[in-house]
Structure formats: structure tokens, C-alpha cells
């Protein structure tokens, strides 16, 4: 099936605002001129001649070879998210953790060293602390908000820096530009997991990051349907370092999931703007509840890194973290009293989801590591959905009354 480029002049895209880019960016159409992006559920591709096959495999002829390498539907998703992020290139992966693993593996070789923030999702810490050392890559964890610790952790063999901002689950905001400057002085690449900020509220590449990763499972899908991830960076690094890993180890995103993600991108601004507005409202309203001992939200003046938030983020987040009285018992009492908000370790969904990090997402890192990161037994992480803000406030307040 012959593919033709979108009927709009590609130069128009340079002036498109994010909402327009997320509807039209990266689109290609078949000879049928379909409105919605086509779903190419194919494993392989055929060639009209043996010479064309040879040209595809040696890179002299453009086109697709095998869906483990690249696929038309996945390519549309990659082009669209790259245009939004302001990246030269992107590669879709089967999950967010596949994206994190791919980015780190593409940066490192045996004998290298990685510096990472301590405040990481449990699986990310496993890759940095446990998996990479199995392949001869050493790692150092630092307090991400302490710039001096990043400087002191640098070694002659440091190849990559890795951080989340805002962090999971305590919503610390790390100064990306400051960390990027240190990384570049050391000849290292900075990888930023931008999931909690979303590509709408924070643009790490503009602050010096070299690589951005997302779990597309979260806000990009945003409706609890499919797993996916994406790695974004400059075209040369993607081609030379990422693509060989993708071709030979197989973490590529499926065409069906890419199609779902394309549909998710079309509504991303509508969903994230609404979720962020509701999150700020809930954070302000719940902060004064007698059962809440600590409220953490990047849009509030009392956030520990409020000045960095103002410089670095366009808005807060769809995420809230707060601590309730009574430790684990108080937290569980509140969780079990909820009717509307659902208990789940996922986030970025149309449905509001809440979790107890100490016993779920960060259970694996151990009690000492949780204490170091200020993840107490009373801490809860709330992902705000698309429900009515008043209904959510009523449900959360009633549950907190029980916990208090």
C-alpha cells in the first residue's frame, strides 16, 4: 500500500500550537485518504524487486523492513510526540520501563558510571542499582535537589545522569538546567523522565536535557487501555545508539498500541489542563484538613522547590502527594473509605487513582530507602482524573474525616 505525506505543507507545522500539533502532527495517509490514522497491523513488508529489498536493508532506499524495527503507525506516533517535545527524533517502546532501560543502555557501556537521583520509581532504581551493575556499569545515587551532590558524584567514566522531575511520589522538582550543565561538563548525557510534568507543562530539552523518556501508559494514553513508552533525543544519537538496540533486542511499541496513543495525543491538552486545574483545587482545599499533616503540590507557594517550579514548569501537575495522621493505619482507613477515587498504582488516567507508595510502588526499595526519601507510612499519592471537582472533594474529605 502506497503511503503519501499529509496534504498540508510540512512547513506549516513549525507555527502550530501544541493542541494543533497533537491532532495533525506526523500524519501520513494511504491511497484511500482516510481521516483517522491507519492501523498497520503487519509483521513484515514485501518488496517489488530484489534490488529494492537490498536497498531497504542497506539503508539506501527509504521504507519499512520489519515491524520490530519500524512500522508506519508507530512512526506516526513517534513523529507527533517528537514535534510536541521539540525533539529531532523519537522511538516508541512497549512500556515506560522499556523506554527507561533503552535510554540507559544506549548511553552506557561496561566500565561506565551513572549518576541518578535517589528519588526514582522503584523499577527505575532497580535498573540503576541492580541491573546496570550486572553489565559492568557502576552507579551513584544522590539527593537530586542538592546540586553539589551531582558535582561530587562525577567520575572520569561518568556517561549518564538520570532523574525524574517532579519525582515519584514526593513531587520534588529538580533544577534540570543546573544538572544538565554538570553533566555536559563531565561529557555525560542527561536523561529526564518527564512523566509527572507531561510534555505540556515541562520541556526538559529546552533546559539542557539530552534525552527525555515517557511512560505513554500514563497521560498520553490517559484512559487505562494500553502500555507504551517513548525515548526522544537528537536524530544522530537515536540512529546510532538507540536503533541498533531496538532492532536486536525487540522493545518496540506495537502498531495497535501506537494507534491508541495517537488517539490519546489528540485529547492530551484537554485532559491534562482539566486534571491540573482540579489537582490544584483539591490540593488547596485538602491542605487545611485536620487529618492532613503535609500537602505537596508543585503549584503551591509552600512547595519545597517553589522557585524552581516557577522557572521550569508552565503549570503544576495532575499529581498530588499528601500525608495523613496515623501512619499506615490512618492511610489505609482513608483509602478503604473512598467510594469515587479508585485504589490503583497507575496514574495519568481519566479516573482518579490513589495509592500508598510505601506498600506498592516503592515497597521494593526497602524501609531505609523510603525513610531517606521521606516516603512515610502515611504518605498517599493521588492522580487526579476527569471527574467533577466537587464530587472528588466530597469523596476525599469524607474519607479523610474517617482517617482523622
Secondary structure, DSSP 8 states (H G I E B T S, - for coil): --EEE-SS-GGGGGG--HHHHHHHTT-EEETT--SS------SB---SSHHHHHHHHHTSS-S--BTTT--HHHHHHHHHHHHHHT-SEEEEESSHHHHHHHHHHHH--TT-EEEEES---HHHHHIIIIIHHHTT-EEEEE-TT-HHHHHHH--TTEEEEEEESS-TTT-----HHHHHHHHHHTT-EEEEE-TTTHHHH--GGGGT-SEEEEETIIIII-SS----EEEEE-HHHIIIIIHHHHHHH--B--HHHHHHHHHHHHHHHHHHHHHHHHHHHHHHHHTT-TTEEEEE-TTSTTSTTHHHHHHH-SS--SEEEEEETTHHHHHHHHHHH-SSSEE-S--S-SS-EEE-GGGTTTGGG-HHHHHHTT--TTEEEEE--SS-HHHHHHHHHHHHHHH-
